[in-house]
Amino acid sequence: MTVLPVLDATTNQINTAYHITIGSFSMLQVFRGTLLGMLLCMVGLTPRPGRHCQSAIGGVVLWLLLCLSLVATNQAVNGHGIVLLDLITYVQIGYWITVWYATHIWIRDVPSARMVLHGLMGGGLVTAASVYYGYIVGVSNPIYALEGVRASSGFFVSGKGIAGTLVVGGVTAGYLGIGRRTWSYSCAAVICFGACFLTYARAGLVALWLSLLWLVIWSTMIRSGRKSSWVGRVMTVTTVSAAILVATVGTADLNRRWSDVNNPNRAGSGRLHIWAAAAESFGEADLSEQLAGRGFQGMLEFIGSRIGNRIHTHNDMLDMLVTGGVIGVVFLLLVFAALLAQILRTPVRSPEFAVAFSILLALSSQAIFTGQLFMPDVMSYYVVGITALTVNSQPAVSKRQAFRIVPAYQWYGK
């Protein structure tokens, strides 16, 4: 799990840069499919821990897989079978679900949790380096270039996904600097934040703003000294770096990127029209499609027939409503409920709670404004980050409980 973020980011860029295919699949799809098979075998051979948290998440994973199975079965029985694009979609979702569960059963102590968090930071820095390189040498985002915006996604397909990985990598880097007399982790966080800005992905910018705002609110309200001082370091470096970045690149591109907000017909690159088409899709569907959806291919075809562009709805709730119907919506709610339950197991005053909740805010923003469920790499960042932080906050409680069951404790207690 520690090397997975860096390995995935590297493979993703090679796949995008060279368009390597293996049969009907891309190199990235083959890589993740192979890794999924390996993870399933390794999970099957791993002894199950006895912790209640693991059992609860294991139950959630089973329900999520059941939802996917029902959607696929309905599509196979009432539709025209499962087409290749739908199969790829289900495997991509299954990939990050498996990564999520594997993280639960493999991370059992603080050192292993911190190693995984360092891996997320490393993946964020690799992604950030690609964005900066692309911005400097002119590997720009072709879609934004049509709007006169100089933006970079590096050697990734789009900034819509990597913005999420950059936010997670950044806040994780800031957290890892707790208790260390160095500003290097804060600088690593700001490197990720600056790259997120240069993607000019609006959902990502909102996610970044919400995450940082929450950390400031948390550190201000708890006033817990050392536990919140790292936020001050991160915000200090962020403020200085933001001033330098704005002075260097200006705000013209940022203004152009947000210029359509006041135009109802173009706001959010036409998202209102896409969302309206998604609502029409559900309203016009038959009972089986309302219950279990049209599938990913069916969603693209319907949206394409309404707006002339075969794209997903750019909203996870609507994506799952059209793709998986009511069952798909239940799937999405289960994901967020499980992540929130994990976070609430940590003390509110702990830095682990603060960072985990900031990651959830980033996911929520991205889910509403661009959709994340079909992006296995960035979803892995969210679920692995929150899971590792949850484990990182538990050992102190576990040790105290273990101490209390020792007979000698009862004697000394008297």
FIDOTI-791025 format. One record per residue (C-alpha): x, y, z; chain; residue number from 1. Coordinates in Angstrom, 3 decimals. Last residue first. Layout:
# residues N
+----------+----------+----------+----+-----+
:        X :        Y :        Z : ch :   i :
+----------+----------+----------+----+-----+
:        X :        Y :        Z :  A : NUM :
...
+----------+----------+----------+----+-----+
//
This chain:
# residues 414
+----------+----------+----------+----+-----+
:        X :        Y :        Z : ch :   i :
+----------+----------+----------+----+-----+
:   -6.924 :   -0.826 :   44.655 :  A : 414 :
:   -5.744 :    0.063 :   41.183 :  A : 413 :
:   -2.520 :   -1.792 :   41.850 :  A : 412 :
:   -4.464 :   -5.020 :   42.281 :  A : 411 :
:   -6.765 :   -4.470 :   39.285 :  A : 410 :
:   -3.811 :   -3.564 :   37.117 :  A : 409 :
:   -2.046 :   -6.747 :   38.116 :  A : 408 :
:   -4.885 :   -8.752 :   36.540 :  A : 407 :
:   -4.178 :   -7.276 :   33.043 :  A : 406 :
:   -7.521 :   -6.315 :   31.447 :  A : 405 :
:   -6.979 :   -2.627 :   32.090 :  A : 404 :
:   -3.701 :   -2.507 :   30.243 :  A : 403 :
:   -5.329 :   -3.790 :   27.027 :  A : 402 :
:   -7.903 :   -0.981 :   27.193 :  A : 401 :
:   -5.169 :    1.614 :   27.587 :  A : 400 :
:   -3.182 :    0.081 :   24.747 :  A : 399 :
:   -6.214 :    0.111 :   22.440 :  A : 398 :
:   -6.995 :    3.754 :   23.204 :  A : 397 :
:   -3.449 :    4.884 :   22.417 :  A : 396 :
:   -3.390 :    2.577 :   19.361 :  A : 395 :
:   -6.511 :    4.111 :   17.732 :  A : 394 :
:   -5.514 :    7.453 :   16.199 :  A : 393 :
:   -3.210 :    6.081 :   13.504 :  A : 392 :
:   -5.809 :    3.485 :   12.547 :  A : 391 :
:   -8.266 :    6.240 :   11.646 :  A : 390 :
:   -5.591 :    8.172 :    9.763 :  A : 389 :
:   -4.764 :    5.088 :    7.694 :  A : 388 :
:   -8.450 :    4.547 :    6.856 :  A : 387 :
:   -9.063 :    8.164 :    5.864 :  A : 386 :
:   -6.035 :    8.201 :    3.581 :  A : 385 :
:   -6.785 :    4.779 :    2.073 :  A : 384 :
:  -10.387 :    5.745 :    1.280 :  A : 383 :
:   -9.584 :    9.113 :   -0.296 :  A : 382 :
:   -6.405 :    8.119 :   -2.129 :  A : 381 :
:   -8.036 :    4.957 :   -3.497 :  A : 380 :
:  -10.871 :    7.100 :   -4.864 :  A : 379 :
:   -8.207 :    9.105 :   -6.754 :  A : 378 :
:   -6.769 :    6.027 :   -8.450 :  A : 377 :
:  -10.071 :    4.258 :   -9.107 :  A : 376 :
:  -11.707 :    7.171 :  -10.962 :  A : 375 :
:  -15.266 :    5.998 :  -11.690 :  A : 374 :
:  -16.490 :    7.036 :   -8.247 :  A : 373 :
:  -15.086 :   10.569 :   -8.515 :  A : 372 :
:  -17.731 :   12.900 :   -9.958 :  A : 371 :
:  -17.205 :   16.495 :  -11.148 :  A : 370 :
:  -19.100 :   19.022 :   -9.050 :  A : 369 :
:  -20.830 :   17.023 :   -6.338 :  A : 368 :
:  -18.334 :   14.186 :   -5.943 :  A : 367 :
:  -15.359 :   16.563 :   -6.088 :  A : 366 :
:  -16.798 :   18.648 :   -3.282 :  A : 365 :
:  -17.674 :   15.581 :   -1.222 :  A : 364 :
:  -14.240 :   14.015 :   -1.757 :  A : 363 :
:  -12.515 :   17.200 :   -0.623 :  A : 362 :
:  -14.791 :   17.403 :    2.426 :  A : 361 :
:  -13.984 :   13.765 :    3.245 :  A : 360 :
:  -10.263 :   14.578 :    3.031 :  A : 359 :
:  -10.787 :   17.505 :    5.418 :  A : 358 :
:  -12.630 :   15.131 :    7.755 :  A : 357 :
:   -9.646 :   12.765 :    7.789 :  A : 356 :
:   -7.283 :   15.659 :    8.444 :  A : 355 :
:   -9.231 :   17.027 :   11.414 :  A : 354 :
:  -10.014 :   13.624 :   12.908 :  A : 353 :
:   -6.360 :   12.606 :   12.736 :  A : 352 :
:   -5.398 :   15.931 :   14.340 :  A : 351 :
:   -7.323 :   14.837 :   17.441 :  A : 350 :
:   -9.894 :   17.097 :   19.082 :  A : 349 :
:  -12.820 :   15.256 :   17.506 :  A : 348 :
:  -11.587 :   11.950 :   18.894 :  A : 347 :
:  -11.508 :    9.234 :   16.198 :  A : 346 :
:  -14.355 :    6.771 :   15.676 :  A : 345 :
:  -16.289 :    9.564 :   13.961 :  A : 344 :
:  -13.902 :    9.366 :   11.007 :  A : 343 :
:  -14.602 :    5.698 :   10.362 :  A : 342 :
:  -18.348 :    6.256 :   10.588 :  A : 341 :
:  -18.039 :    9.118 :    8.089 :  A : 340 :
:  -16.228 :    6.830 :    5.647 :  A : 339 :
:  -18.870 :    4.123 :    6.072 :  A : 338 :
:  -21.761 :    6.562 :    5.611 :  A : 337 :
:  -20.103 :    8.062 :    2.525 :  A : 336 :
:  -19.671 :    4.682 :    0.850 :  A : 335 :
:  -23.111 :    3.447 :    1.914 :  A : 334 :
:  -24.729 :    6.553 :    0.448 :  A : 333 :
:  -23.057 :    5.894 :   -2.900 :  A : 332 :
:  -24.225 :    2.273 :   -3.033 :  A : 331 :
:  -27.764 :    3.268 :   -2.023 :  A : 330 :
:  -27.746 :    5.690 :   -4.966 :  A : 329 :
:  -26.662 :    2.864 :   -7.261 :  A : 328 :
:  -29.443 :    0.642 :   -5.961 :  A : 327 :
:  -31.954 :    3.389 :   -6.760 :  A : 326 :
:  -30.726 :    3.444 :  -10.350 :  A : 325 :
:  -27.263 :    2.047 :  -11.136 :  A : 324 :
:  -25.969 :    4.067 :  -14.075 :  A : 323 :
:  -28.567 :    6.854 :  -14.066 :  A : 322 :
:  -28.822 :    7.284 :  -10.296 :  A : 321 :
:  -25.137 :    6.441 :   -9.846 :  A : 320 :
:  -24.029 :    9.216 :  -12.159 :  A : 319 :
:  -26.640 :   11.544 :  -10.679 :  A : 318 :
:  -25.262 :   11.097 :   -7.158 :  A : 317 :
:  -21.663 :   11.131 :   -8.363 :  A : 316 :
:  -21.990 :   14.377 :  -10.301 :  A : 315 :
:  -20.182 :   15.055 :  -13.556 :  A : 314 :
:  -23.136 :   13.598 :  -15.516 :  A : 313 :
:  -21.083 :   11.223 :  -17.657 :  A : 312 :
:  -20.162 :   12.196 :  -21.179 :  A : 311 :
:  -21.354 :   11.398 :  -24.699 :  A : 310 :
:  -21.902 :   14.912 :  -26.083 :  A : 309 :
:  -24.891 :   15.968 :  -28.196 :  A : 308 :
:  -26.887 :   17.332 :  -25.263 :  A : 307 :
:  -29.875 :   14.987 :  -25.133 :  A : 306 :
:  -28.807 :   12.001 :  -27.240 :  A : 305 :
:  -25.328 :   12.112 :  -25.704 :  A : 304 :
:  -26.789 :   12.004 :  -22.189 :  A : 303 :
:  -28.741 :    8.888 :  -23.170 :  A : 302 :
:  -25.811 :    7.152 :  -24.866 :  A : 301 :
:  -23.368 :    7.929 :  -22.063 :  A : 300 :
:  -25.808 :    6.673 :  -19.438 :  A : 299 :
:  -26.456 :    3.472 :  -21.379 :  A : 298 :
:  -22.729 :    2.767 :  -21.544 :  A : 297 :
:  -22.415 :    3.268 :  -17.780 :  A : 296 :
:  -25.315 :    0.973 :  -16.988 :  A : 295 :
:  -29.003 :    1.810 :  -17.457 :  A : 294 :
:  -30.003 :    1.735 :  -13.800 :  A : 293 :
:  -30.922 :   -0.848 :  -11.167 :  A : 292 :
:  -34.307 :    0.248 :   -9.761 :  A : 291 :
:  -35.139 :    3.023 :  -12.206 :  A : 290 :
:  -33.895 :    0.824 :  -15.031 :  A : 289 :
:  -36.068 :   -2.079 :  -13.872 :  A : 288 :
:  -39.118 :    0.188 :  -13.570 :  A : 287 :
:  -38.790 :    1.800 :  -16.994 :  A : 286 :
:  -36.696 :    4.926 :  -17.514 :  A : 285 :
:  -38.168 :    8.264 :  -18.654 :  A : 284 :
:  -37.909 :    9.951 :  -15.244 :  A : 283 :
:  -34.428 :    8.585 :  -14.592 :  A : 282 :
:  -33.087 :    9.837 :  -17.903 :  A : 281 :
:  -34.874 :   13.157 :  -17.513 :  A : 280 :
:  -33.014 :   13.752 :  -14.243 :  A : 279 :
:  -29.746 :   12.981 :  -16.033 :  A : 278 :
:  -30.663 :   15.422 :  -18.818 :  A : 277 :
:  -31.253 :   18.139 :  -16.204 :  A : 276 :
:  -27.837 :   17.391 :  -14.692 :  A : 275 :
:  -26.174 :   17.730 :  -18.088 :  A : 274 :
:  -27.980 :   21.002 :  -18.808 :  A : 273 :
:  -26.971 :   22.406 :  -15.419 :  A : 272 :
:  -23.415 :   21.199 :  -15.976 :  A : 271 :
:  -22.960 :   23.348 :  -19.056 :  A : 270 :
:  -19.291 :   24.115 :  -18.505 :  A : 269 :
:  -20.039 :   25.009 :  -14.882 :  A : 268 :
:  -22.420 :   27.753 :  -15.879 :  A : 267 :
:  -22.916 :   27.894 :  -19.655 :  A : 266 :
:  -26.659 :   28.455 :  -20.087 :  A : 265 :
:  -27.157 :   30.025 :  -16.666 :  A : 264 :
:  -24.372 :   32.588 :  -17.336 :  A : 263 :
:  -23.103 :   34.000 :  -14.034 :  A : 262 :
:  -20.625 :   31.140 :  -13.538 :  A : 261 :
:  -19.228 :   31.410 :  -17.068 :  A : 260 :
:  -16.232 :   33.591 :  -16.140 :  A : 259 :
:  -14.746 :   31.130 :  -13.657 :  A : 258 :
:  -11.926 :   29.861 :  -15.877 :  A : 257 :
:  -11.448 :   33.314 :  -17.367 :  A : 256 :
:  -10.902 :   34.784 :  -13.906 :  A : 255 :
:   -8.383 :   32.069 :  -13.011 :  A : 254 :
:   -6.536 :   32.572 :  -16.271 :  A : 253 :
:   -6.285 :   36.322 :  -15.654 :  A : 252 :
:   -5.165 :   35.892 :  -12.041 :  A : 251 :
:   -1.409 :   36.341 :  -12.418 :  A : 250 :
:    1.178 :   33.627 :  -13.129 :  A : 249 :
:    4.110 :   34.977 :  -11.097 :  A : 248 :
:    2.493 :   37.420 :   -8.661 :  A : 247 :
:   -0.294 :   34.902 :   -8.083 :  A : 246 :
:    2.238 :   32.149 :   -7.375 :  A : 245 :
:    4.301 :   34.333 :   -5.031 :  A : 244 :
:    1.222 :   35.372 :   -3.052 :  A : 243 :
:    0.023 :   31.781 :   -2.924 :  A : 242 :
:    3.450 :   30.661 :   -1.681 :  A : 241 :
:    3.366 :   33.129 :    1.211 :  A : 240 :
:   -0.177 :   32.122 :    2.177 :  A : 239 :
:    0.520 :   28.402 :    1.828 :  A : 238 :
:    3.717 :   28.612 :    3.891 :  A : 237 :
:    1.836 :   30.328 :    6.718 :  A : 236 :
:   -1.176 :   28.027 :    6.355 :  A : 235 :
:    0.990 :   24.906 :    6.656 :  A : 234 :
:    2.852 :   26.256 :    9.653 :  A : 233 :
:   -0.367 :   27.299 :   11.370 :  A : 232 :
:   -1.888 :   23.882 :   10.704 :  A : 231 :
:    1.166 :   22.269 :   12.301 :  A : 230 :
:    0.457 :   24.240 :   15.479 :  A : 229 :
:   -2.820 :   22.347 :   15.976 :  A : 228 :
:   -1.701 :   19.437 :   18.137 :  A : 227 :
:    1.090 :   21.510 :   19.653 :  A : 226 :
:   -1.294 :   23.948 :   21.308 :  A : 225 :
:   -4.823 :   22.626 :   21.719 :  A : 224 :
:   -6.831 :   25.700 :   20.789 :  A : 223 :
:   -9.803 :   23.502 :   19.781 :  A : 222 :
:  -11.698 :   26.183 :   17.890 :  A : 221 :
:   -8.845 :   27.782 :   15.966 :  A : 220 :
:   -7.235 :   24.529 :   14.819 :  A : 219 :
:  -10.591 :   23.159 :   13.639 :  A : 218 :
:  -11.599 :   26.354 :   11.839 :  A : 217 :
:   -8.209 :   26.589 :   10.109 :  A : 216 :
:   -8.361 :   22.918 :    9.114 :  A : 215 :
:  -11.887 :   23.408 :    7.760 :  A : 214 :
:  -10.833 :   26.370 :    5.660 :  A : 213 :
:   -7.939 :   24.347 :    4.231 :  A : 212 :
:  -10.181 :   21.476 :    3.182 :  A : 211 :
:  -12.915 :   23.759 :    1.833 :  A : 210 :
:  -10.460 :   25.777 :   -0.276 :  A : 209 :
:   -8.805 :   22.666 :   -1.693 :  A : 208 :
:  -12.146 :   21.074 :   -2.576 :  A : 207 :
:  -13.304 :   24.305 :   -4.228 :  A : 206 :
:  -10.086 :   24.391 :   -6.242 :  A : 205 :
:  -10.551 :   20.749 :   -7.202 :  A : 204 :
:  -14.107 :   21.367 :   -8.350 :  A : 203 :
:  -12.781 :   24.276 :  -10.410 :  A : 202 :
:  -10.040 :   22.338 :  -12.159 :  A : 201 :
:   -7.538 :   25.124 :  -12.825 :  A : 200 :
:   -4.816 :   22.429 :  -12.958 :  A : 199 :
:   -2.400 :   25.133 :  -11.800 :  A : 198 :
:   -4.228 :   25.485 :   -8.478 :  A : 197 :
:   -3.855 :   21.779 :   -7.680 :  A : 196 :
:   -0.139 :   22.092 :   -8.470 :  A : 195 :
:    0.135 :   24.874 :   -5.899 :  A : 194 :
:   -1.632 :   22.735 :   -3.286 :  A : 193 :
:    0.726 :   19.794 :   -3.879 :  A : 192 :
:    3.837 :   21.969 :   -3.533 :  A : 191 :
:    2.182 :   23.561 :   -0.498 :  A : 190 :
:    1.974 :   20.210 :    1.273 :  A : 189 :
:    5.622 :   19.423 :    0.517 :  A : 188 :
:    6.571 :   22.833 :    1.948 :  A : 187 :
:    4.640 :   22.033 :    5.126 :  A : 186 :
:    6.450 :   18.699 :    5.310 :  A : 185 :
:    9.823 :   20.391 :    4.918 :  A : 184 :
:    9.173 :   23.011 :    7.603 :  A : 183 :
:   11.120 :   21.150 :   10.229 :  A : 182 :
:   11.028 :   20.728 :   13.967 :  A : 181 :
:    8.819 :   17.661 :   13.814 :  A : 180 :
:    5.925 :   17.163 :   16.232 :  A : 179 :
:    3.300 :   17.116 :   13.492 :  A : 178 :
:    4.884 :   17.272 :   10.041 :  A : 177 :
:    3.025 :   14.152 :    8.882 :  A : 176 :
:   -0.214 :   16.150 :    9.078 :  A : 175 :
:    1.015 :   18.717 :    6.560 :  A : 174 :
:    2.012 :   15.947 :    4.142 :  A : 173 :
:   -1.424 :   14.337 :    4.507 :  A : 172 :
:   -3.088 :   17.680 :    3.772 :  A : 171 :
:   -1.063 :   17.959 :    0.572 :  A : 170 :
:   -1.351 :   14.388 :   -0.676 :  A : 169 :
:   -5.110 :   14.473 :   -0.159 :  A : 168 :
:   -5.417 :   17.794 :   -1.998 :  A : 167 :
:   -3.142 :   16.603 :   -4.801 :  A : 166 :
:   -5.016 :   13.310 :   -5.178 :  A : 165 :
:   -8.284 :   15.224 :   -5.529 :  A : 164 :
:   -6.880 :   17.598 :   -8.119 :  A : 163 :
:   -5.639 :   14.514 :   -9.949 :  A : 162 :
:   -9.155 :   13.568 :  -10.940 :  A : 161 :
:  -10.479 :   16.713 :  -12.562 :  A : 160 :
:   -7.033 :   17.665 :  -13.849 :  A : 159 :
:   -7.467 :   15.400 :  -16.842 :  A : 158 :
:   -5.676 :   12.757 :  -18.885 :  A : 157 :
:   -2.465 :   12.804 :  -16.850 :  A : 156 :
:    0.922 :   13.711 :  -18.295 :  A : 155 :
:    0.931 :   17.095 :  -16.626 :  A : 154 :
:   -2.617 :   18.267 :  -16.017 :  A : 153 :
:   -1.712 :   21.838 :  -16.830 :  A : 152 :
:   -3.577 :   25.084 :  -17.339 :  A : 151 :
:   -3.152 :   28.089 :  -19.599 :  A : 150 :
:   -6.684 :   29.359 :  -20.039 :  A : 149 :
:   -7.750 :   30.879 :  -23.361 :  A : 148 :
:  -11.070 :   29.037 :  -23.311 :  A : 147 :
:   -9.886 :   26.668 :  -26.041 :  A : 146 :
:   -6.763 :   26.110 :  -23.929 :  A : 145 :
:   -9.028 :   24.759 :  -21.187 :  A : 144 :
:   -9.944 :   21.797 :  -23.371 :  A : 143 :
:   -6.380 :   21.238 :  -24.585 :  A : 142 :
:   -4.894 :   21.090 :  -21.037 :  A : 141 :
:   -1.338 :   22.287 :  -21.481 :  A : 140 :
:    1.959 :   20.491 :  -21.986 :  A : 139 :
:    3.656 :   23.887 :  -22.326 :  A : 138 :
:    7.141 :   23.297 :  -20.941 :  A : 137 :
:    6.516 :   25.090 :  -17.636 :  A : 136 :
:    2.910 :   23.997 :  -17.075 :  A : 135 :
:    3.611 :   20.382 :  -17.965 :  A : 134 :
:    6.603 :   20.259 :  -15.656 :  A : 133 :
:    4.585 :   21.799 :  -12.827 :  A : 132 :
:    1.754 :   19.292 :  -13.326 :  A : 131 :
:    4.137 :   16.324 :  -13.519 :  A : 130 :
:    5.922 :   17.395 :  -10.333 :  A : 129 :
:    2.545 :   17.694 :   -8.585 :  A : 128 :
:    1.632 :   14.109 :   -9.487 :  A : 127 :
:    4.942 :   12.813 :   -8.139 :  A : 126 :
:    4.431 :   14.954 :   -5.015 :  A : 125 :
:    0.921 :   13.595 :   -4.467 :  A : 124 :
:    2.121 :   10.016 :   -4.857 :  A : 123 :
:    4.839 :   10.653 :   -2.299 :  A : 122 :
:    2.340 :   12.163 :    0.147 :  A : 121 :
:    0.107 :    9.127 :   -0.289 :  A : 120 :
:    3.114 :    6.848 :    0.304 :  A : 119 :
:    4.035 :    8.794 :    3.431 :  A : 118 :
:    0.487 :    8.119 :    4.640 :  A : 117 :
:    1.036 :    4.404 :    4.015 :  A : 116 :
:    4.243 :    4.458 :    6.041 :  A : 115 :
:    2.448 :    6.353 :    8.798 :  A : 114 :
:   -0.193 :    3.633 :    9.032 :  A : 113 :
:    2.487 :    0.917 :    9.143 :  A : 112 :
:    4.267 :    2.685 :   12.003 :  A : 111 :
:    0.999 :    3.360 :   13.888 :  A : 110 :
:   -0.298 :   -0.204 :   14.006 :  A : 109 :
:   -2.665 :   -2.618 :   12.270 :  A : 108 :
:   -2.694 :   -1.609 :    8.623 :  A : 107 :
:   -3.221 :   -4.818 :    6.637 :  A : 106 :
:   -6.882 :   -5.609 :    7.324 :  A : 105 :
:   -8.221 :   -2.136 :    6.793 :  A : 104 :
:   -5.978 :   -1.243 :    3.862 :  A : 103 :
:   -7.090 :   -4.419 :    2.100 :  A : 102 :
:  -10.705 :   -3.317 :    2.509 :  A : 101 :
:  -10.086 :    0.043 :    0.856 :  A : 100 :
:   -7.897 :   -1.424 :   -1.891 :  A :  99 :
:  -10.675 :   -3.916 :   -2.644 :  A :  98 :
:  -13.247 :   -1.130 :   -2.875 :  A :  97 :
:  -10.803 :    0.827 :   -5.044 :  A :  96 :
:  -10.535 :   -2.018 :   -7.539 :  A :  95 :
:  -14.196 :   -3.046 :   -7.474 :  A :  94 :
:  -15.091 :    0.408 :   -8.754 :  A :  93 :
:  -12.633 :    0.037 :  -11.611 :  A :  92 :
:  -13.849 :   -3.526 :  -12.273 :  A :  91 :
:  -17.450 :   -2.292 :  -12.519 :  A :  90 :
:  -16.461 :    0.443 :  -14.966 :  A :  89 :
:  -14.409 :   -1.930 :  -17.114 :  A :  88 :
:  -17.393 :   -4.281 :  -17.339 :  A :  87 :
:  -19.639 :   -1.399 :  -18.322 :  A :  86 :
:  -17.262 :   -0.389 :  -21.115 :  A :  85 :
:  -17.012 :   -3.992 :  -22.347 :  A :  84 :
:  -20.760 :   -4.453 :  -22.702 :  A :  83 :
:  -22.793 :   -6.339 :  -20.119 :  A :  82 :
:  -25.690 :   -8.125 :  -21.774 :  A :  81 :
:  -28.333 :   -6.641 :  -24.021 :  A :  80 :
:  -30.602 :   -5.288 :  -21.318 :  A :  79 :
:  -33.085 :   -6.980 :  -19.002 :  A :  78 :
:  -30.995 :   -9.959 :  -17.885 :  A :  77 :
:  -27.428 :   -8.643 :  -18.245 :  A :  76 :
:  -28.284 :   -5.153 :  -17.006 :  A :  75 :
:  -30.229 :   -6.496 :  -14.062 :  A :  74 :
:  -27.322 :   -8.773 :  -13.181 :  A :  73 :
:  -24.797 :   -5.929 :  -13.378 :  A :  72 :
:  -26.872 :   -3.684 :  -11.098 :  A :  71 :
:  -27.501 :   -6.513 :   -8.644 :  A :  70 :
:  -23.808 :   -7.443 :   -8.580 :  A :  69 :
:  -22.737 :   -3.849 :   -7.974 :  A :  68 :
:  -25.154 :   -3.568 :   -5.046 :  A :  67 :
:  -23.899 :   -6.867 :   -3.616 :  A :  66 :
:  -20.308 :   -5.654 :   -3.888 :  A :  65 :
:  -21.230 :   -2.563 :   -1.890 :  A :  64 :
:  -23.075 :   -4.670 :    0.682 :  A :  63 :
:  -20.057 :   -6.953 :    1.099 :  A :  62 :
:  -17.766 :   -3.940 :    1.481 :  A :  61 :
:  -20.045 :   -2.523 :    4.168 :  A :  60 :
:  -19.898 :   -5.800 :    6.088 :  A :  59 :
:  -16.092 :   -5.822 :    5.937 :  A :  58 :
:  -16.179 :   -2.235 :    7.143 :  A :  57 :
:  -18.087 :   -3.317 :   10.250 :  A :  56 :
:  -15.906 :   -6.354 :   10.858 :  A :  55 :
:  -12.753 :   -4.251 :   10.597 :  A :  54 :
:  -14.081 :   -1.685 :   13.034 :  A :  53 :
:  -15.028 :   -4.430 :   15.491 :  A :  52 :
:  -11.428 :   -5.567 :   15.696 :  A :  51 :
:  -10.746 :   -9.277 :   15.462 :  A :  50 :
:   -8.304 :   -9.154 :   12.603 :  A :  49 :
:   -8.845 :  -11.568 :    9.702 :  A :  48 :
:   -5.890 :  -13.679 :    8.699 :  A :  47 :
:   -4.592 :  -12.657 :    5.233 :  A :  46 :
:   -4.710 :  -15.342 :    2.512 :  A :  45 :
:   -7.918 :  -14.073 :    0.911 :  A :  44 :
:   -6.638 :  -10.508 :    1.036 :  A :  43 :
:   -3.504 :  -11.598 :   -0.818 :  A :  42 :
:   -5.507 :  -13.348 :   -3.526 :  A :  41 :
:   -7.853 :  -10.377 :   -3.926 :  A :  40 :
:   -4.918 :   -7.966 :   -4.026 :  A :  39 :
:   -3.204 :   -9.968 :   -6.764 :  A :  38 :
:   -6.357 :  -10.019 :   -8.887 :  A :  37 :
:   -6.827 :   -6.282 :   -8.421 :  A :  36 :
:   -3.178 :   -5.685 :   -9.336 :  A :  35 :
:   -3.709 :   -7.533 :  -12.603 :  A :  34 :
:   -6.807 :   -5.465 :  -13.366 :  A :  33 :
:   -5.012 :   -2.286 :  -12.370 :  A :  32 :
:   -2.074 :   -2.955 :  -14.666 :  A :  31 :
:   -4.262 :   -4.199 :  -17.517 :  A :  30 :
:   -6.403 :   -1.069 :  -17.279 :  A :  29 :
:   -3.304 :    1.147 :  -17.204 :  A :  28 :
:   -1.804 :   -0.597 :  -20.245 :  A :  27 :
:   -4.993 :    0.071 :  -22.155 :  A :  26 :
:   -7.371 :   -2.726 :  -23.009 :  A :  25 :
:   -8.675 :   -4.261 :  -26.246 :  A :  24 :
:   -5.453 :   -6.183 :  -26.848 :  A :  23 :
:   -2.699 :   -4.650 :  -24.769 :  A :  22 :
:   -2.559 :   -0.938 :  -25.515 :  A :  21 :
:    0.138 :    1.669 :  -24.870 :  A :  20 :
:   -1.053 :    5.228 :  -25.420 :  A :  19 :
:    2.492 :    6.644 :  -24.974 :  A :  18 :
:    1.931 :    9.724 :  -22.798 :  A :  17 :
:   -1.336 :    8.656 :  -21.189 :  A :  16 :
:   -0.167 :    5.149 :  -20.292 :  A :  15 :
:    3.191 :    6.405 :  -19.051 :  A :  14 :
:    1.378 :    8.965 :  -16.894 :  A :  13 :
:   -0.966 :    6.427 :  -15.322 :  A :  12 :
:    1.894 :    4.002 :  -14.702 :  A :  11 :
:    3.767 :    6.662 :  -12.721 :  A :  10 :
:    0.714 :    7.710 :  -10.712 :  A :   9 :
:   -0.133 :    4.059 :   -9.963 :  A :   8 :
:    3.390 :    3.263 :   -8.789 :  A :   7 :
:    3.569 :    6.365 :   -6.606 :  A :   6 :
:    0.178 :    5.689 :   -5.001 :  A :   5 :
:    0.863 :    1.917 :   -4.645 :  A :   4 :
:    4.266 :    2.214 :   -2.931 :  A :   3 :
:    2.917 :    2.340 :    0.635 :  A :   2 :
:    0.000 :    0.000 :    0.000 :  A :   1 :
+----------+----------+----------+----+-----+
//
